[in-house]
Amino acid sequence: MNIEAQVTRNHMGNGLFLFDGREGIYVNAPQHKKTLQKIVPGQIVRIQGYSTPGGFAPSIYAETIEITGRKPLPNARPFSSKELYSTVIDCDWVSVSGRLISMKRTIVVTENIVIELEQDNLRYALQMPYSPETEEKLSDKMLQQVSFNAVVGTLYNENRQVAGRVFFVNSADDFILSDQLKPEKGTAIIPIHELMRIGFNNNNPVRIHGTVTSVLGRTLTLRGEQASLQASLLSDPDVRVGDRVLLEGYVWPKPIGPAFRARTLEVEQTSTDSPQPKTMKLEQELSDKYNAELVSLHARLLDIKRPSDQNMQQTTLLCRSGNYRFEAILPARYTVGSAVKPGATLMLTGICLLKQHPEEQWRVLADHFSLQLRNADDVIILKKAPWWTTQKLVALSLSVFVLAGFCLLWVSLLRRTVSRQTRIISQQIQKAAVMDERQRIARELHDNLDQGLVGAALQMRSGQRMLETTDPVDTEVLRQTLELAQHMLEHCSAESRSAIHDLRGGILETMTLSEALMDMTLALNEESEAAVRFSAEGLPFRLKAEAERNLLLIAREAATNALRHGAPKQVQILLSFKPDELRLWIQDDGCGFDVTQNTNRFGIQGMHERAARLRAKLTIRSTPGTGTSIEISLPSSKQWNLS
């Protein structure tokens, strides 16, 4: 096909937007980059190519591009907010008006400036090429009412459904100021509490002033005579908490109360005294007088969400005060000390941000709030969280004896189960593979379980003799003896559950090793506060059941030990497949331990025994304070491959 039309935009050196006077279309031409470098808006081009479905609307794939002339860009038709989700327009040449409220640099193939435009309480995204001159020109027009011509593009999802609009602007010179209203000198300053009252025109610029109660990036919080508000600025302000400032700009309507977009800032009076917070009284209904106000309140700390690499950039304290649960958020560069723990009673100081009740839009009603803290000094411990009590000691002792009794009962039931399963296996001798596998599980259960029970019995008998013969009793030695017995019984219980699971089919009969490790990771994430992550690399292959089971149990033992004893923030599990080798790593960032002093721990012995059965190499690296790394290597995995 051949078409001739006018270029309305050269799109990032990969294609062109064309307009024929009535409709627009996109031309994809990635193979003509040198030609595209010469093309500017207004030129007439002749395109030879073929049509394609495009991402949202049909487009053209160019085989040849020829420049045939140039003329001024045509008059653009007005864009209506009703067309925001229209499915019948794309790539049209339109005119838009509104107020420029923000801009930022981004890189999408090339470096661009993304601008946010507000029109009739709707927000649009504008995009244009970046240059220092463009950025400077736009800075002078921010928060101004402008009109401009642009190509209207479509935001769409993978189902080719329209999700919004983006406007492509060619130059900062295309923005024409619609009004240049500025407060006249001597214009009265409007008190914060009189903004948005009847008769107030929020389209005109105004002056307000107040005392700074918080400075967070480009956001100031001001306290006026009877109310407070938050103001956003175009650049980082050179002010301190306590300064009295004068702002010029526009009111920004919000659900609870107005905010402010400032074009200029003037410091009227500096101060070294920090404003005093108002005591927040949590009544049955939240009073909107607290919105954007610097307040203080007592609260009980429920939990702490600390920053992580992927999902959180700030420390968030989950708190309760009276009947209200709320979040107290610290700026990204601050965190709380180790003494701040769940259960502590705190005094918090910060900016109260009220939230509108989502189901009662017919009236102004705030039903919850958050507290924006300014720094770590805004968190004061009034009462530390309880750590160790008599009730916990009694509960721990009872738990040990109950666990011992439960394990003995479990062992009894397990012996009956094993006996019954053994009889079934004997009756089905013709199924050699099934019989071999279940006999192996029975032997492993006998070895590990009896060894653990005998060890636990010896430890408990040692404790009994100590109680009978030692006066006074060495409580520390007795505690260590009971703790060791408890660990042995817990290990026996875990071995028992694993054996029963295998006898009933086993997770690896329905899953691959990678899937089983992922399933284990999801379960550990639900049971602990640490982030447990699993990944696999290489081309996966199946191993014999004995190899996959022992590798899964080693990974489970290592990850569980890390979560139970290491207090890590994250645990990483990596499974690597190679043609003649398989490796499994479990690594955490916990407190670590002295490997030379812990070689006889029950769980570590079990991992070494399982590795030995596979003729695999098990390496444990750890030092106190640096975390732990466990590596299992099958240097010749072919003997375990399923062929």
C-alpha positions in Angstrom: 0.0 0.0 0.0 1.1 3.6 -0.6 0.0 6.6 1.5 1.0 10.3 1.7 0.3 12.3 4.9 1.8 14.9 7.2 4.1 14.0 10.1 2.7 15.2 13.5 5.5 13.5 15.6 8.8 11.6 15.1 8.3 9.0 17.8 11.6 8.2 19.6 13.4 7.4 16.3 11.4 4.2 15.8 8.3 5.4 14.0 6.1 8.3 12.9 2.7 9.6 13.7 0.9 10.7 10.5 -2.3 12.8 10.0 -4.2 13.3 6.8 -6.4 16.1 8.0 -9.1 13.8 9.4 -7.5 10.8 11.1 -4.1 9.8 12.4 -2.1 6.5 12.2 1.2 5.2 13.4 4.0 4.1 11.1 6.4 1.6 12.5 9.9 2.0 10.8 12.7 0.6 13.0 14.8 -0.2 10.0 14.9 3.4 8.7 16.6 5.0 11.7 18.9 7.2 9.5 15.9 8.5 7.5 13.9 9.1 10.6 16.7 11.3 12.0 16.0 13.8 9.2 12.2 13.9 9.6 10.6 16.6 11.7 6.9 17.4 12.4 5.2 19.2 9.5 7.0 17.3 6.7 4.9 15.4 4.1 6.1 11.9 3.6 5.1 9.1 1.2 5.1 5.7 2.7 5.2 2.3 0.9 4.5 -0.7 3.1 1.8 -2.9 4.5 -0.8 -2.7 7.3 -0.4 -4.6 10.6 -2.9 -5.1 13.5 -0.8 -2.8 15.8 -1.0 -2.9 19.6 -4.4 -1.2 19.9 -5.4 0.1 16.5 -4.1 -0.9 13.0 -0.7 0.6 12.0 1.6 0.6 9.0 4.9 -1.2 8.7 7.1 1.0 6.3 9.3 -0.6 3.7 10.2 2.8 2.1 10.0 6.4 3.3 10.2 9.4 1.0 10.1 13.1 2.1 8.0 15.1 -0.5 7.5 18.5 1.2 6.7 20.5 4.3 3.9 22.8 5.5 2.6 24.1 8.8 0.9 21.6 11.1 -2.9 21.8 10.7 -5.3 23.2 13.3 -6.1 20.5 15.9 -9.5 19.7 17.0 -10.4 20.1 20.8 -10.0 17.0 22.9 -12.9 16.3 25.2 -12.7 14.5 28.6 -15.5 12.3 27.3 -13.0 10.8 24.9 -10.7 9.6 27.6 -11.8 6.0 27.2 -13.2 6.3 23.6 -12.4 3.2 21.5 -12.8 5.0 18.1 -9.8 7.4 18.3 -6.1 6.8 18.2 -3.1 8.9 17.0 -5.3 11.9 16.3 -4.0 15.5 16.2 -5.8 17.3 19.1 -5.7 20.4 21.2 -5.8 20.2 25.0 -5.8 22.7 27.8 -5.2 22.3 31.6 -2.8 23.1 34.4 0.8 21.6 34.4 1.3 20.3 37.9 4.4 18.1 37.8 7.2 16.8 35.6 10.0 14.2 35.8 12.7 12.7 33.6 12.4 9.1 32.4 14.1 6.8 30.0 11.8 4.9 27.6 14.0 4.0 24.6 15.2 7.6 24.7 15.3 10.2 27.4 12.0 11.9 27.9 10.1 14.3 30.2 6.8 13.0 31.6 4.4 15.8 32.6 1.2 15.6 34.6 -1.7 17.8 33.4 -4.9 18.5 35.4 -8.1 19.3 33.6 -11.5 19.4 35.2 -10.2 17.3 38.1 -8.9 14.7 35.7 -5.2 14.0 35.2 -3.4 13.3 31.9 0.1 12.2 31.2 2.1 14.1 28.6 5.4 13.0 27.1 8.0 14.9 25.1 11.8 14.6 24.3 14.2 15.7 27.1 16.7 18.5 26.8 18.0 20.9 29.5 16.4 23.8 27.6 13.1 22.0 27.5 13.3 21.4 31.2 14.1 25.0 31.9 11.2 26.3 29.8 8.8 23.9 31.4 9.9 25.0 34.9 8.7 28.5 34.1 5.3 27.2 33.1 4.6 24.8 35.9 1.3 25.3 37.7 0.2 27.6 34.9 -3.0 27.1 32.8 -1.8 26.2 29.2 -3.2 25.0 25.9 -1.2 23.0 23.3 -1.5 20.6 20.3 -0.4 17.0 20.7 -0.8 13.5 19.3 -3.2 11.5 21.5 -2.0 8.0 22.1 -3.7 5.1 23.7 -2.8 3.1 26.8 -3.9 -0.5 26.4 -3.6 -3.9 28.1 -2.6 -7.3 26.7 -6.2 -7.9 25.6 -6.0 -4.8 23.4 -8.4 -2.9 25.6 -8.2 0.8 26.1 -7.0 1.8 29.6 -6.3 5.5 29.3 -4.5 8.2 27.2 -1.1 9.7 26.8 -0.4 12.9 24.9 2.8 13.3 22.8 4.0 16.9 22.7 6.8 18.0 20.3 8.3 21.0 22.1 8.0 23.1 25.2 7.3 26.0 22.8 4.0 24.3 22.0 2.6 25.2 25.4 0.7 28.5 25.2 -0.2 30.2 28.5 -4.0 30.5 28.8 -3.8 32.8 31.7 -1.0 34.6 33.6 -2.9 35.4 36.7 -0.6 36.4 39.6 -1.5 38.0 42.9 -1.1 41.7 42.8 1.3 43.2 45.2 -0.4 44.0 48.5 -3.1 41.4 47.9 -4.3 40.2 51.3 -3.0 36.8 52.5 -5.9 34.3 52.8 -5.9 32.3 56.1 -5.7 28.6 55.6 -9.1 28.0 57.2 -10.8 30.3 54.8 -9.7 28.5 51.6 -12.5 26.8 49.6 -15.2 28.6 51.5 -18.3 29.9 49.6 -17.4 32.4 46.9 -13.7 31.3 46.8 -12.3 30.9 43.2 -9.8 28.1 43.3 -8.7 28.7 39.7 -6.9 31.9 40.7 -3.5 32.0 42.4 -3.5 33.0 46.1 -1.1 33.7 48.9 -1.2 31.8 52.2 1.2 31.7 55.1 1.8 29.6 58.2 4.4 27.9 60.4 6.3 24.9 59.0 5.6 21.8 61.1 7.1 19.2 58.7 9.5 19.1 55.7 9.5 15.9 53.7 11.2 16.3 50.3 9.1 18.8 48.3 6.2 18.5 50.6 5.7 21.1 53.4 3.0 21.0 56.2 1.9 24.4 57.4 0.0 25.3 60.5 -2.3 28.3 60.2 -4.4 30.2 62.7 -7.2 27.5 62.8 -6.2 24.8 60.4 -3.3 23.1 58.7 -2.6 21.8 55.2 0.1 20.1 53.1 1.7 22.0 50.3 3.7 20.6 47.3 6.5 22.6 45.8 8.3 22.6 42.5 11.8 22.1 44.1 13.3 21.2 47.4 12.7 24.0 49.9 15.5 25.7 52.0 13.4 25.9 55.1 13.3 24.3 58.6 10.6 23.2 60.9 9.5 26.3 62.9 10.0 28.8 60.1 7.1 31.0 59.1 6.7 31.1 55.3 4.6 32.7 52.6 3.5 30.6 49.6 2.0 31.7 46.3 0.1 29.1 44.2 -3.1 27.3 43.7 -5.5 25.4 46.1 -5.7 21.7 45.5 -9.1 20.3 46.6 -9.0 17.1 48.6 -11.8 14.9 50.2 -11.2 16.0 53.8 -9.7 19.5 53.4 -7.7 21.5 50.8 -4.0 21.0 50.0 -1.8 23.5 48.1 0.4 23.6 45.0 3.0 26.4 45.5 4.8 28.2 42.7 6.9 30.4 45.0 8.1 30.3 48.6 9.3 33.1 50.8 10.6 32.8 54.3 9.0 35.5 56.5 10.6 34.6 59.8 13.2 31.9 60.8 13.0 30.1 64.1 15.0 27.5 66.0 12.0 26.5 68.1 10.0 23.5 66.9 6.2 23.9 67.0 4.5 22.0 69.8 2.3 19.1 68.7 -1.4 19.0 69.6 -2.5 16.1 71.7 -4.8 13.9 69.6 -7.9 12.7 71.4 -9.4 9.7 69.7 -13.1 10.0 70.1 -15.9 7.9 68.6 -15.6 9.8 65.4 -12.3 11.3 64.2 -12.4 15.1 64.1 -11.4 16.6 60.8 -9.5 19.4 62.7 -6.6 16.9 63.0 -6.2 16.7 59.2 -2.6 17.7 58.3 -2.0 18.8 61.9 1.1 18.0 63.9 -0.2 15.8 66.7 1.1 13.5 69.4 -0.6 10.4 70.9 0.2 7.3 73.0 -0.1 4.0 71.1 0.7 0.3 71.5 3.1 -1.1 68.9 1.6 -4.2 67.2 4.1 -4.9 64.5 7.0 -3.4 62.5 7.4 -3.6 58.7 10.9 -2.8 57.8 12.3 -1.8 54.3 13.1 -4.5 51.8 14.6 -4.5 48.4 11.4 -5.2 46.5 8.2 -4.0 48.2 8.9 -1.4 50.9 11.1 1.7 51.0 10.0 3.0 54.5 9.7 1.6 58.0 6.1 1.3 59.0 4.9 0.9 62.6 1.5 -0.8 63.0 -0.1 0.7 66.1 -3.3 0.8 68.1 -4.6 3.7 70.2 -8.0 3.2 71.7 -10.3 1.6 69.1 -8.2 2.7 66.2 -5.5 0.8 64.3 -3.2 3.0 62.2 0.2 3.1 60.5 3.0 5.4 61.6 5.4 5.9 58.7 9.1 6.9 58.9 10.8 8.6 56.0 13.0 6.3 53.9 16.3 7.4 55.4 15.2 6.7 59.0 14.5 3.5 61.0 13.8 2.7 64.6 16.2 1.3 67.1 16.4 -2.3 68.3 14.6 -1.4 71.5 11.4 -0.6 69.7 9.6 -4.0 69.7 6.0 -5.1 69.3 4.2 -4.8 72.6 5.9 -1.6 73.6 4.0 1.6 74.5 5.1 4.6 72.4 4.5 8.3 72.2 4.4 9.2 68.6 4.6 12.7 67.0 3.8 13.4 63.4 1.5 14.7 60.8 -2.0 13.2 61.0 -3.5 12.4 57.5 -7.2 11.5 57.7 -8.8 9.1 55.3 -12.4 9.6 54.0 -14.9 6.8 54.9 -15.3 4.9 51.6 -19.0 4.1 52.0 -20.2 7.5 53.2 -19.4 9.9 50.4 -22.5 12.0 51.1 -20.7 13.6 54.1 -17.2 14.4 55.3 -16.4 11.5 57.6 -12.9 10.3 58.4 -12.9 6.7 59.7 -9.2 6.0 59.8 -5.8 7.8 59.6 -2.1 7.5 59.2 0.7 9.3 61.0 3.6 10.6 58.9 6.6 10.8 61.2 9.4 13.3 60.5 12.4 11.4 61.9 13.3 8.7 64.4 13.1 11.2 67.3 9.3 11.3 66.8 9.2 7.8 68.3 9.6 7.7 72.1 9.4 4.5 74.2 7.2 5.0 77.2 7.1 1.3 78.3 9.3 -1.4 76.8 7.8 -4.6 75.4 7.8 -7.5 78.0 10.5 -10.0 77.3 10.5 -12.9 79.8 7.9 -13.6 82.5 7.1 -16.3 85.0 4.1 -17.2 82.9 6.3 -17.8 79.8 8.7 -20.0 81.9 5.8 -22.1 83.2 4.3 -22.3 79.7 7.7 -23.4 78.3 8.0 -26.1 80.9 4.5 -27.4 80.3 5.1 -27.3 76.6 8.2 -29.4 76.9 6.4 -32.1 78.9 3.3 -32.0 76.7 5.5 -32.2 73.6 7.3 -35.2 75.1 4.0 -36.9 75.9 2.7 -36.1 72.5 5.8 -37.5 70.8 5.6 -40.7 72.8 2.0 -41.1 71.8 2.9 -40.2 68.2 5.6 -42.8 68.2 3.3 -45.5 69.4 0.8 -44.7 66.7 3.6 -44.5 64.2 4.9 -47.9 65.1 1.5 -49.4 64.5 1.3 -47.5 61.2 4.7 -48.7 60.1 3.8 -52.3 61.1 0.6 -52.1 59.1 2.3 -50.7 56.0 5.0 -53.3 56.2 2.4 -56.1 56.1 0.8 -54.4 53.1 4.2 -54.2 51.3 4.9 -57.9 52.0 1.5 -58.8 50.5 2.4 -56.9 47.3 5.8 -58.4 46.6 5.1 -58.3 42.9 5.4 -54.5 42.9 9.1 -54.5 43.4 9.7 -50.8 43.1 6.9 -49.8 45.5 8.1 -52.5 48.0 11.7 -51.3 47.8 10.8 -47.7 48.4 8.6 -48.3 51.4 11.0 -50.8 53.0 13.6 -48.0 52.6 11.4 -45.6 54.4 10.7 -48.1 57.2 14.5 -48.7 57.6 15.2 -44.9 57.7 12.4 -44.4 60.2 13.7 -47.1 62.4 17.3 -45.7 62.3 16.5 -42.0 62.8 13.5 -42.3 65.1 15.0 -44.9 67.5 18.3 -43.0 67.6 16.5 -39.8 68.5 14.2 -41.4 71.1 17.1 -43.1 72.8 19.1 -39.8 72.9 16.0 -38.0 74.2 15.5 -40.7 76.9 19.1 -40.4 78.0 18.9 -36.7 78.3 15.7 -36.8 80.3 17.2 -39.6 82.6 20.2 -37.4 83.1 18.0 -34.5 84.1 16.1 -36.8 86.5 19.3 -37.9 88.2 20.4 -34.3 88.5 17.1 -33.5 90.3 17.5 -36.5 92.6 21.2 -36.1 93.5 22.2 -32.5 93.1 21.4 -29.9 95.8 21.1 -27.1 94.9 20.1 -27.9 91.3 22.2 -26.2 88.6 19.3 -24.7 86.7 21.3 -23.7 83.6 22.6 -27.3 83.1 19.1 -28.6 83.7 17.7 -26.1 81.2 20.3 -27.1 78.5 19.6 -30.8 79.1 15.8 -30.4 78.7 16.4 -28.1 75.7 18.5 -30.8 74.0 15.9 -33.4 74.8 13.2 -31.1 73.3 15.2 -30.6 70.1 15.7 -34.4 69.7 11.9 -35.0 70.2 11.1 -32.2 67.7 13.5 -33.9 65.2 11.8 -37.2 65.8 8.4 -35.7 65.3 9.6 -34.1 62.0 11.1 -37.4 60.8 7.8 -39.2 61.7 5.6 -36.8 59.8 8.0 -37.0 56.8 7.9 -40.8 56.9 4.1 -41.0 57.2 3.8 -38.5 54.3 6.0 -40.7 52.1 4.2 -43.8 53.0 0.9 -42.2 51.9 2.4 -41.3 48.5 4.8 -38.4 49.2 4.8 -34.9 47.7 7.4 -35.9 45.1 5.1 -38.4 43.5 2.9 -35.5 42.3 5.6 -32.8 42.0 9.0 -32.2 40.7 11.8 -31.4 43.1 11.6 -27.7 42.0 7.9 -27.6 42.6 8.3 -29.3 46.0 10.9 -26.7 47.0 8.6 -23.9 45.9 5.7 -25.4 47.8 7.9 -25.6 50.9 9.0 -22.0 50.4 5.4 -20.8 50.3 4.6 -22.6 53.5 7.7 -21.2 55.3 6.7 -17.7 54.2 3.3 -18.1 55.9 4.9 -19.4 59.1 7.6 -16.8 59.6 8.3 -13.1 59.3 11.4 -13.6 57.2 11.3 -13.5 53.4 12.0 -17.0 52.0 12.7 -17.1 48.3 13.4 -20.0 45.9 14.8 -20.0 42.4 16.1 -22.6 39.9 18.4 -22.4 37.0 19.4 -24.8 34.2 17.4 -27.4 32.4 15.6 -29.5 35.1 15.6 -33.3 35.1 14.1 -35.8 37.5 16.1 -37.9 39.9 15.3 -41.1 41.6 12.9 -40.8 44.5 15.5 -41.4 47.2 17.7 -38.6 45.9 14.9 -36.1 45.5 13.5 -36.9 48.9 16.9 -36.5 50.7 17.6 -33.2 48.9 14.2 -31.9 49.8 14.6 -32.9 53.5 18.1 -31.3 53.7 16.7 -28.1 52.2 13.8 -28.2 54.7 16.1 -28.8 57.7 18.5 -26.1 56.7 15.7 -23.5 56.0 13.9 -24.4 59.2 17.1 -24.2 61.3 17.8 -20.7 59.8 14.3 -19.4 60.6 14.3 -21.0 64.1 17.8 -20.1 65.3 19.3 -17.5 63.0 16.6 -14.7 63.1 17.2 -13.8 59.4 15.5 -11.2 57.3 15.7 -13.4 54.2 16.5 -17.0 53.3 17.6 -17.8 49.7 17.2 -21.3 48.2 18.8 -22.0 44.8 18.6 -25.2 42.8 21.1 -25.5 39.9 20.8 -28.2 37.2 23.8 -29.0 35.0 24.2 -31.9 32.5 26.4 -33.9 34.9 26.0 -32.1 38.2 23.3 -30.8 40.6 23.8 -28.2 43.3 21.5 -26.9 46.1 22.3 -23.8 48.1 20.5 -22.6 51.2 21.8 -19.2 52.4 20.5 -16.8 55.1 21.5 -13.4 56.5 20.9 -14.4 60.1 23.1 -14.3 63.2 25.2 -17.3 62.0 27.1 -19.7 64.4 30.5 -21.2 65.0 30.7 -24.3 62.8 33.5 -25.8 64.8 31.3 -25.7 68.0 28.1 -27.0 66.4 29.1 -30.1 64.5 27.2 -32.4 66.9 23.9 -30.7 66.6 21.1 -33.1 65.7 19.9 -31.4 62.6 23.4 -31.0 61.2 24.2 -34.6 61.8 21.0 -35.6 60.0 22.0 -33.5 56.9 25.4 -35.0 56.8 23.9 -38.5 57.0 21.5 -37.8 54.2 24.3 -36.4 52.0 26.4 -39.4 52.7 23.6 -41.7 51.5 23.7 -39.9 48.1 27.5 -39.8 48.1 27.1 -36.0 47.8 29.3 -33.3 49.2 27.8 -31.2 52.0 29.6 -27.9 52.9 28.5 -25.6 55.7 29.9 -22.1 56.0 29.0 -19.8 58.9 30.5 -17.5 61.4 28.7 -15.6 64.1 27.1 -12.4 62.8 27.5 -13.2 59.0 24.7 -15.6 58.3 25.0 -19.2 57.1 25.5 -20.9 53.7 24.9 -24.6 53.1 25.8 -26.2 49.8 25.0 -29.8 48.6 26.7 -31.0 45.5 26.0 -34.2 43.4 29.1 -34.1 41.2 28.0 -37.1 39.3 24.2 -36.9 39.2 23.8 -39.4 36.3 23.7 -42.3 38.7 20.5 -40.8 40.2 18.9 -39.8 36.9 15.6 -41.4 35.9 16.1 -42.8 32.5 
